[in-house]
Amino acid sequence: MSTGNPASKNGSGLARLVQLRQRELDQRQAELASRQAVRERYQRSVDQLEQLWRNSPASAASSGMAPALSLNSANYKQTVLQLASAHREDLVRHESTVDSARHAVVQASRTHGAAEQLLERQRQNLRREANLREQKSQDEIASLLWQRKPV
């Protein structure tokens, strides 16, 4: 494609730009997928901790436990509840990073799309120019043939 034509060199530069933008978009999408997987793990952890809290024995009065076991159960429930709360806070913080990763994917997609449109427009212009040169060449040949036509 290197014909010495500056437009073709610019076209390959634009093609390279589109490739780079596609690579950036792919990286952003992979990063978003990774962050969403972490978010899902956080959510499963919170759900499991809440289920542990709900399934632990209620109290000594309702379950007939000894006071020491009841105190141990209450401490366990409190610890599990605190852990679930800490995980929920981490989840909220992590969701903001997921949102920023989503925003980065949208931006990368827009940038890639704009570069791709520009490249396609340039390719169309180059095809149009080539068609015009071909038509001009055909017209010149036809004109020469008509001028050489015997009278």
C-alpha positions in Angstrom: 0.0 0.0 0.0 3.0 2.2 0.2 2.8 4.1 -3.1 4.4 7.3 -1.9 1.0 8.8 -1.7 0.6 10.8 1.6 -3.0 9.8 1.8 -2.2 6.1 1.8 0.4 6.6 4.5 -2.1 8.5 6.5 -4.6 5.7 5.9 -2.2 3.1 7.3 -1.6 5.5 10.3 -5.4 5.7 10.8 -5.6 1.9 10.5 -2.9 1.6 13.2 -4.8 4.1 15.3 -8.0 2.0 15.0 -6.1 -1.1 16.0 -4.7 0.7 19.1 -8.1 2.0 20.0 -9.5 -1.6 19.6 -6.8 -2.9 21.9 -7.5 -0.2 24.4 -11.3 -1.1 24.3 -10.5 -4.8 24.7 -8.3 -4.0 27.8 -11.0 -1.8 29.3 -13.6 -4.5 28.7 -11.4 -7.1 30.3 -10.8 -4.8 33.3 -14.5 -4.3 33.6 -15.2 -8.0 33.5 -12.6 -8.6 36.2 -14.1 -5.9 38.4 -17.6 -7.3 37.9 -16.3 -10.8 38.9 -14.8 -9.3 42.1 -18.1 -7.5 42.8 -20.0 -10.8 42.4 -17.6 -12.5 44.9 -18.2 -9.6 47.4 -22.0 -10.0 46.9 -21.8 -13.8 47.4 -19.7 -13.3 50.5 -22.2 -10.8 52.0 -25.1 -13.2 51.2 -23.3 -16.1 52.9 -22.5 -14.1 56.0 -26.1 -12.9 56.3 -27.2 -16.5 55.9 -24.8 -17.6 58.6 -26.1 -14.9 60.9 -29.8 -15.9 60.2 -29.0 -19.6 60.8 -27.2 -19.2 64.1 -29.1 -20.0 67.3 -31.2 -17.1 68.6 -30.7 -17.1 72.3 -30.5 -19.2 75.5 -34.1 -18.6 76.4 -35.5 -19.8 73.1 -33.1 -22.7 72.4 -32.4 -23.9 76.0 -28.7 -23.2 75.8 -26.4 -22.7 78.8 -25.6 -19.1 79.5 -22.0 -19.5 78.4 -23.1 -21.0 75.1 -25.6 -18.3 74.7 -23.0 -15.6 75.2 -20.7 -17.4 72.7 -23.6 -17.5 70.2 -24.3 -13.8 70.7 -20.6 -12.9 70.2 -20.6 -15.1 67.1 -23.7 -13.4 65.7 -22.3 -10.0 66.4 -19.0 -10.8 64.8 -20.7 -12.2 61.7 -22.9 -9.2 61.5 -19.9 -6.8 61.7 -18.1 -8.8 59.1 -21.1 -8.7 56.8 -21.3 -4.9 57.4 -17.7 -4.5 56.5 -18.1 -6.5 53.4 -21.1 -4.4 52.4 -19.0 -1.2 52.8 -16.3 -2.8 50.7 -18.9 -3.7 48.1 -20.2 -0.2 47.9 -16.6 1.1 47.4 -15.9 -1.5 44.8 -19.1 -0.7 42.9 -17.8 2.8 42.4 -14.7 1.3 40.7 -17.0 -0.8 38.6 -18.9 2.3 37.6 -15.6 4.1 36.7 -14.5 1.0 34.6 -17.9 1.0 32.8 -17.4 4.7 32.1 -13.9 3.9 30.7 -15.3 1.2 28.5 -17.9 3.7 27.1 -15.2 6.3 26.5 -12.9 3.8 24.8 -15.8 2.6 22.7 -16.6 6.1 21.5 -13.0 6.8 20.8 -12.6 3.6 18.8 -15.9 4.2 16.9 -14.8 7.8 16.0 -11.4 6.5 14.7 -13.1 3.7 12.8 -15.5 6.1 11.2 -12.7 8.4 10.2 -10.8 5.5 8.7 -13.8 4.4 6.7 -14.4 7.9 5.5 -10.8 8.1 4.3 -11.1 4.7 2.6 -14.2 5.9 0.8 -12.4 9.1 -0.3 -9.5 7.0 -1.6 -11.9 4.7 -3.5 -13.7 7.7 -5.0 -10.3 9.3 -6.0 -9.2 6.0 -7.6 -12.5 5.7 -9.4 -12.2 9.3 -10.7 -8.6 8.6 -11.9 -9.8 5.4 -13.6 -12.7 7.3 -15.3 -10.4 10.1 -16.4 -8.0 7.5 -17.9 -10.9 5.7 -19.7 -12.1 9.1 -21.0 -8.6 9.9 -22.3 -8.4 6.6 -24.0 -11.8 7.1 -25.6 -10.9 10.6 -26.7 -7.7 9.3 -28.3 -9.5 6.5 -30.1 -12.2 9.0 -31.3 -9.5 11.4 -32.6 -7.7 8.6 -34.5 -10.9 7.3 -36.0 -10.5 7.3 -39.8 -12.8 9.8 -41.6 
